[in-house]
Amino acid sequence: MSAQQSRIALITGGNRGLGRSVVEALAADGIDIVLTYRSHEDEAKQVVEAVTALGRTAAAIQLDTTRTGTFAQFADALRETLRLHWRRDSFDILVNNAGFHLATVLGSTEEETLDQLFAVHFKGVYLLTQALAVAPEGTSPLLADGGRIVNFSSGLARFVSGPNAVYAAMKGAIEVVTRYWAAQLGPRGITVNTVAPGPVLTDFADGLYKNAQEGMRETLVNATALGRLAYADDIGPAVAALVGIGTGWITAQRIEASGGYRL
């Protein structure tokens, strides 16, 4: 398959953790990659090199999803990148992965904390998707007809655990938005779904699960049907499967990739 015919995916926060796992799983399935990174440009370059080693084409673009005023500029940079590497004006798969975690306890949560969680997990996702999937009349959107959107949610939107109310609420809002987008974009053949991981051993939330004490880790494992905690590479392939060629009839769904946590 030529570069011009390849499917192209854009993954936000693709330089580490779950984002990198998604990038590598998609590349292994023959999909070319554009990844974004907020910082750690060196990590982004390493991921591009890893994708290239798999025989796919990749590019990295800096993006802070909280700086919504830069989204038009980012869209221009993305369009130029697509033309340069693939001689295309559109891409096929959008994975809204970028995120972070802050604990919130009722009675001691500051307004700034609420604003930060909202900016990353809802406002940024909404406005970036709007900038890429919809275009003014007379112009073409960057996300191609027949494309796929995958939004990251969390198992915390289903079960209650720890001081995570606001983070979980933002993820719950994304699940609702996913269904509305699926209805709006369905006539263009675009599917929209969410993937909701459970506990994963990554550096997310300062390595909350990765650095957990043995007793806490044992409790988590005992609550998981598959008898262990997840690694990042358990999640990337789930996203790759969801955007595979044979799954175009799946839309507006929440797919929990938690190993059967707290059934």
N, C-alpha and C positions, 0 to 999 in steps of 0.2 A: 504494500500500500504506500503511495507517495505521501509526502508531507501535506500536500494540498488536500488529500482525501482523508487524512487522519481525523479522528475525533479529538477535540481539544477541551481540556478541563481547566477551570480556574479555581484554585483552592486558597482561601484566605488563611493566613497564619500557617503556611505550609512548611515552615522552616524547622519545626520541632514537634515532638509529641504526637498527638493524634493527627495533626495536619500532615506531618511528614509521613506517617503511616498511610494516610489516604493517598498522598502523592505517589508513593512507591507501589501501592497496590494497583492504582489506576495505570501507572506506567507499565507494570508487569502484565496488565491486560491489553496493552497495545495502544494506550491513550497518551497523547502528548499533553504537556503540562505548562501552565503559567501559574506560578505560586506568588503569593504576597508575603511580606514580612514587615513587621513594624520596626524592629531593631535586629541586631545580630545578623548583619549582612553576610558574615563569614559562614554562618550556618546555612543561609539560603544558597550560597555558592556551592557548598558541599552537597546539598540536595539536588541542585541542577546537575552536578557532576555524576551523582548516583543515577539520576534518570537517564542521562546520556549513556552511561555504562550499560543500561538496559536496552539501548538501541532506540530510545525515543528522543524527541526534541523537547527542550525545556527552556524556560526563561523565568526570571524573578523580577518583580517590581515592588518597590517600597510603598507601603500603604499603612496609615494609621486609621483604623475604622472609626475612631472617635472624632476625627477631623472631617466632618461631613462636607465642609466647604471645599475640600480638595477632590471630591468624587468626580466632578466634571473633568478636572485635569487628569485624574487617574484613568477615566474612560478614554480620553485622548491618547494617553500613553499605552493603554491596552490595545487600542485600535492600531496604533503604529507598530506595536510588537507583533500583532497578528499578521499585519501586512509584510513585515520584515522577515519573519520566520516561516510563515505559512502561505503568504499571498492570499490571505482571507480577510474579510471584514467582520467576521463573527466567530464565536466559539460555541461549544455544545453543552457543557456541563458546568454548573456553578455549585461549589460546595462552600457554604457559609460556616466556617469552622472557628475563626479567630475568637478568642475569649479569655477570660481570667476569672478569678474567684475572690470574693471578699465575704467574710462572715458577717451576719447581721442578727443581732439580738434585740428583740423588742424592749425598748427602754434605754438602749445605749447605742442606737444606730444614728450616725450623723447624716445630714442631708447630702453632703458631698459623696458619701458612700452610695446612697441611692442613685444619685446622678451618674456616677461612674458605671455602675452595673447596668443602668438603663441605656447609657450611651453605647456601650459595647455590645450588649446582648439583645437589644431591641432596636433602638434608633439607628445604629450603624448598619445592622443587618437589613432593616427595612429600606433605608435610603440608598444603600449600595445596590441592593437588588433592583430597586426602582430605576436607578441610573443605568443598569446594565440590561434589564429585561424589557424595558419599555422605552420608546423613543417618541419624540414629537412627531406629529403628522407630517408626512413627506420625507422622513428619514427612517433608516433601518436600525432596529435595536441590535446591540452587540450579541445578546443571547439569541441563537438561531431558533427558528421554528423547529419543533420536534426535539427540543433540548430537554435537559434535566436540571432541576434544582434540588439540592439536599441541604436542609438546615440542621444544625446540631442542637438537640435538646439535651435532656439529662434524665436519668432515672429518678432524680430528686423531684421532678414534676409529678411523679406518681406516688412515691413514698416519702414519708417525713423522716429526716435524719439530720441531727445537728443544727447549728445556727445558720441555716441556708435558705431562709424564707424568701428573701428578695431575689437571690440568684435563681431559685426554683420558680418563682413567680414570673421572672423574665422568660425563662424557658417555656413555661406554660403558655405565655403570650405568643411565643414563636410557634408553638404547636397550633394555636388557633389561627394565626396569620397564614400558616402553611395551607390550611384548608381553604381559606379565602383565595389565596393565590392560585391554588389548584383549579378552582372554579373560574377565575378570571383568565388564566393563561391556557386552560384546557383547549379552547378553540384553536389555538396555535399548535396543538400537539405537545405542549410542554407539561411534563409531570413535575409535581412538587411534593416532597416527602420530608419527614424528619427521622433522624437516627438518634436514639437516646441511650448513651452508654450508662452502665452502672459504675461501680468502683473500678478504676483503672490504675495500674502502677506506672504513673508518669510523674513528671515534675510539676504538673498542674496543682494549683493551690499549695505551692511550696512543698510538693511531694506528700500531700496529706495521707494518701494510702501507701505510697512507696516507702515512707519513713515511719509508718504506723508501728506502735509497740506490738509485741507478739500477741498480747491478749486481745487487742483490738482487731488485729489481722485475723486471728482465729475466729473471732465472732463473725467477721465479714465472710470468711470462707464457709463457715457452718450455715450461713444464711443463703448460700449460693448453690443452686441445684447442681451445677457442674463441678462443684467442689474445689474451686480455686478462684483467685482474683484474675482480672483481665490484664493483659499487656496491650500496649498500643497496637501491636500487630494483630490483635483480635478484632479491632474496630475498623481499620482501613479496608480489609477485604470485605467486610459487611457493606461498606459504602460502595465499593467496586461492584459487588453483586447487585446492589440496588439500582445502579445506573447501567447495568449490562444490557446488551442488545435485546435479550428476551424478556425484559421486565417493563416494557413500555406501557403496560396496562395497569400498573400499580401507581396510584396517585392519591394524594390527600391522606396518607397513612403515617402513623407513628410506629416506627420499628425500634423496639427496645433491644439493644445488644448488651445484655447484662449477665448472660450465663444463667438466667433464671434466679436473679437476686430478689429475695423477699417476695416469694410467690404467695 
